[in-house]
Amino acid sequence: MDTEEDSDIIRCFQHCSNKTNIFYCLQLPTTCPLCGGDVINSDMLLPPYRIESPFTDAARWPFVVVVKPTQGTFLQDYQNAANLHTGVTDSKGVVYEYDENGITIGSLSWTHCIAVSFSDLLTNRVLETEWDGQLDRYSQDLTWVPQRYHEENHNCFSFVMSFLKLNGVLAADVSKQHFLTQFLIKHLTKGSKYISLYRQIITEGFLCQPAQTI
């Protein structure tokens, strides 16, 4: 049984019915909410296992675009349509990002983000061995000084998309809306479902759902 005490990990088990999943976070329910039986000292139909989280530490993901809420964290603060912040990682998972302070490199605030890989597009277009040098030179361009930052028209998405276009990963005419729809929305949708599940568990202590929903 997984005993790691980490509040953002969702676990799932089946006790008396293979048609119902029972979800919890930190504390395994002692009594089955379906049959009232002892969970701790009885055999389960399906022992506890982790539900894969869509959120990760950027340091584990080289050559990706990373996304997080502008304010707070996904699990605690995010609401649909909230502002998002994005950046690009180098070969070591170091994040390059742009905001009203200009370029920041190596911030430690990306431990709970969504990572979007473009590895399939890099194969024939941008060699990974060239990525770091290009990202370093690109981030020093005067285009990304603090004075040029604009919340709507020249922001973190502009920085990320311009870098991907520069390297041929994105077509030159790709808009921010297309970028969101084509590459980010499926990750954000998965994240929203995980957030909803997590918050219900935190409120109730556990959650029961039909097995086929997972």
C-alpha positions as CSV (number, residue, x, y, z in Angstrom):
1,M,0.0,0.0,0.0
2,D,1.3,3.5,-0.8
3,T,1.9,5.3,2.4
4,E,3.6,8.4,1.1
5,E,2.0,11.5,2.9
6,D,1.6,13.9,0.0
7,S,-1.6,15.9,0.1
8,D,-2.0,16.2,-3.7
9,I,-1.9,12.5,-4.5
10,I,-5.2,10.9,-5.2
11,R,-5.5,7.2,-4.5
12,C,-8.2,4.7,-5.5
13,F,-9.4,1.3,-4.2
14,Q,-12.3,-1.1,-4.5
15,H,-13.6,-2.8,-1.4
16,C,-16.8,-4.8,-1.9
17,S,-17.8,-3.9,-5.4
18,N,-15.8,-3.9,-8.7
19,K,-18.3,-1.5,-10.1
20,T,-17.4,1.4,-7.7
21,N,-14.1,3.2,-7.1
22,I,-13.5,4.8,-3.8
23,F,-11.1,7.8,-3.8
24,Y,-9.1,9.3,-1.0
25,C,-6.0,11.4,-0.5
26,L,-4.1,11.2,2.8
27,Q,-6.1,8.9,4.9
28,L,-7.6,5.6,3.9
29,P,-11.2,5.3,5.1
30,T,-11.4,2.8,7.9
31,T,-15.0,1.9,7.0
32,C,-16.3,1.1,3.6
33,P,-18.9,3.7,2.6
34,L,-20.7,1.1,0.5
35,C,-21.1,-1.9,2.9
36,G,-19.9,-0.5,6.2
37,G,-17.3,-3.2,6.5
38,D,-13.8,-2.8,8.0
39,V,-11.4,-1.6,5.2
40,I,-8.1,-1.8,7.1
41,N,-8.3,-5.4,8.2
42,S,-10.1,-7.0,5.3
43,D,-9.2,-8.0,1.8
44,M,-9.9,-5.5,-0.9
45,L,-11.0,-6.3,-4.4
46,L,-8.5,-3.8,-5.7
47,P,-5.8,-2.5,-3.3
48,P,-5.0,1.3,-3.3
49,Y,-3.2,2.7,-6.3
50,R,-2.3,6.2,-7.4
51,I,-4.3,8.2,-9.9
52,E,-1.8,9.8,-12.2
53,S,-1.6,13.5,-11.5
54,P,-1.4,15.9,-14.5
55,F,0.7,18.2,-12.4
56,T,4.5,17.9,-12.2
57,D,7.8,19.5,-11.3
58,A,9.3,21.3,-14.3
59,A,12.8,20.2,-13.3
60,R,11.8,16.7,-14.5
61,W,10.9,17.8,-18.0
62,P,13.5,19.1,-20.5
63,F,12.5,20.7,-23.8
64,V,8.9,21.4,-22.8
65,V,6.4,24.3,-22.4
66,V,5.2,24.6,-18.8
67,V,2.0,26.2,-17.6
68,K,0.7,27.2,-14.2
69,P,-1.8,29.7,-12.7
70,T,-0.5,33.3,-12.7
71,Q,-1.5,33.4,-9.0
72,G,-1.4,30.4,-6.6
73,T,-1.5,26.8,-7.5
74,F,-3.7,24.6,-9.6
75,L,-5.1,22.5,-6.8
76,Q,-5.7,25.3,-4.3
77,D,-6.5,28.3,-6.3
78,Y,-7.2,27.6,-10.0
79,Q,-10.7,28.4,-11.5
80,N,-11.7,27.9,-15.1
81,A,-10.8,31.0,-17.2
82,A,-8.2,32.1,-14.6
83,N,-5.0,33.7,-16.0
84,L,-2.2,31.3,-16.8
85,H,1.5,31.8,-16.9
86,T,3.9,29.8,-19.2
87,G,7.5,29.2,-19.8
88,V,10.0,27.0,-21.6
89,T,12.5,24.5,-20.1
90,D,16.0,23.8,-21.3
91,S,17.8,20.4,-21.4
92,K,18.0,20.3,-17.6
93,G,14.4,21.4,-16.9
94,V,15.4,25.0,-16.0
95,V,12.5,27.3,-16.8
96,Y,12.9,30.5,-18.9
97,E,9.9,32.8,-18.5
98,Y,8.8,36.3,-19.3
99,D,6.6,38.7,-17.3
100,E,6.5,42.4,-16.1
101,N,10.0,41.8,-14.6
102,G,11.5,40.7,-17.8
103,I,13.2,37.4,-18.3
104,T,13.6,35.1,-15.2
105,I,15.7,31.9,-15.5
106,G,15.6,29.1,-13.0
107,S,12.7,30.1,-10.8
108,L,11.8,27.4,-8.2
109,S,8.1,28.1,-8.4
110,W,7.4,25.5,-11.1
111,T,7.1,22.5,-8.9
112,H,3.3,22.0,-9.6
113,C,2.7,22.8,-13.3
114,I,1.5,21.2,-16.5
115,A,4.3,20.1,-18.9
116,V,3.5,20.1,-22.6
117,S,6.0,18.2,-24.8
118,F,6.8,19.1,-28.4
119,S,9.3,16.2,-28.8
120,D,7.5,14.8,-31.9
121,L,7.9,18.2,-33.6
122,L,11.6,18.5,-32.6
123,T,12.7,15.4,-34.4
124,N,13.3,16.9,-37.8
125,R,13.2,20.6,-37.0
126,V,15.2,21.5,-33.9
127,L,18.0,19.4,-32.7
128,E,17.9,19.1,-28.9
129,T,21.6,19.8,-28.8
130,E,20.9,23.3,-30.2
131,W,18.0,24.0,-27.9
132,D,19.9,25.4,-24.9
133,G,22.0,27.8,-26.9
134,Q,19.1,29.1,-28.9
135,L,17.0,29.6,-25.8
136,D,19.8,31.4,-24.0
137,R,20.4,33.8,-27.0
138,Y,16.7,34.3,-27.5
139,S,16.1,35.2,-23.9
140,Q,18.8,38.0,-24.1
141,D,17.0,39.7,-27.0
142,L,15.9,43.3,-26.1
143,T,12.4,42.2,-27.2
144,W,12.0,40.8,-23.8
145,V,12.9,43.7,-21.6
146,P,10.5,44.6,-18.7
147,Q,9.6,47.9,-20.4
148,R,8.0,46.1,-23.4
149,Y,5.8,43.8,-21.4
150,H,2.1,44.2,-22.0
151,E,-0.5,42.0,-20.2
152,E,-2.5,41.3,-23.4
153,N,-0.2,41.8,-26.4
154,H,3.4,41.1,-25.3
155,N,3.4,38.6,-22.5
156,C,4.6,35.1,-21.4
157,F,2.6,33.4,-24.2
158,S,4.3,35.8,-26.7
159,F,7.7,34.7,-25.4
160,V,7.0,31.0,-25.6
161,M,5.2,31.1,-29.0
162,S,7.9,33.3,-30.6
163,F,10.6,30.9,-29.5
164,L,8.7,27.9,-30.9
165,K,8.1,29.8,-34.1
166,L,11.7,30.8,-34.4
167,N,12.8,27.2,-34.3
168,G,10.1,26.0,-36.7
169,V,8.2,24.1,-34.0
170,L,5.2,26.3,-34.7
171,A,4.1,27.8,-38.0
172,A,4.7,31.5,-38.2
173,D,1.0,32.3,-38.5
174,V,-0.2,30.3,-35.5
175,S,-2.3,32.5,-33.2
176,K,-2.5,32.4,-29.4
177,Q,-6.0,30.9,-29.6
178,H,-4.8,28.2,-32.0
179,F,-1.9,27.5,-29.7
180,L,-4.2,27.1,-26.7
181,T,-6.7,25.0,-28.6
182,Q,-4.3,22.8,-30.4
183,F,-1.7,22.2,-27.7
184,L,-2.8,23.2,-24.3
185,I,-6.6,22.7,-23.9
186,K,-6.5,18.9,-23.5
187,H,-3.9,19.2,-20.7
188,L,-6.0,21.9,-19.0
189,T,-9.1,19.8,-19.3
190,K,-7.4,16.8,-17.7
191,G,-6.1,19.1,-15.0
192,S,-9.6,20.6,-14.3
193,K,-11.1,17.1,-13.9
194,Y,-8.3,16.2,-11.4
195,I,-8.8,19.4,-9.5
196,S,-12.6,18.8,-9.3
197,L,-12.0,15.2,-8.0
198,Y,-9.4,16.4,-5.5
199,R,-11.5,19.2,-4.1
200,Q,-14.5,16.9,-3.6
201,I,-12.3,14.4,-1.7
202,I,-10.9,17.1,0.5
203,T,-14.4,18.3,1.3
204,E,-15.9,14.9,2.0
205,G,-12.9,12.9,3.1
206,F,-13.5,10.3,0.3
207,L,-15.5,10.0,-2.9
208,C,-17.3,7.1,-4.6
209,Q,-17.7,7.0,-8.4
210,P,-18.7,4.3,-10.9
211,A,-15.6,2.4,-12.0
212,Q,-16.0,3.1,-15.6
213,T,-15.6,6.8,-15.1
214,I,-11.8,6.4,-14.6
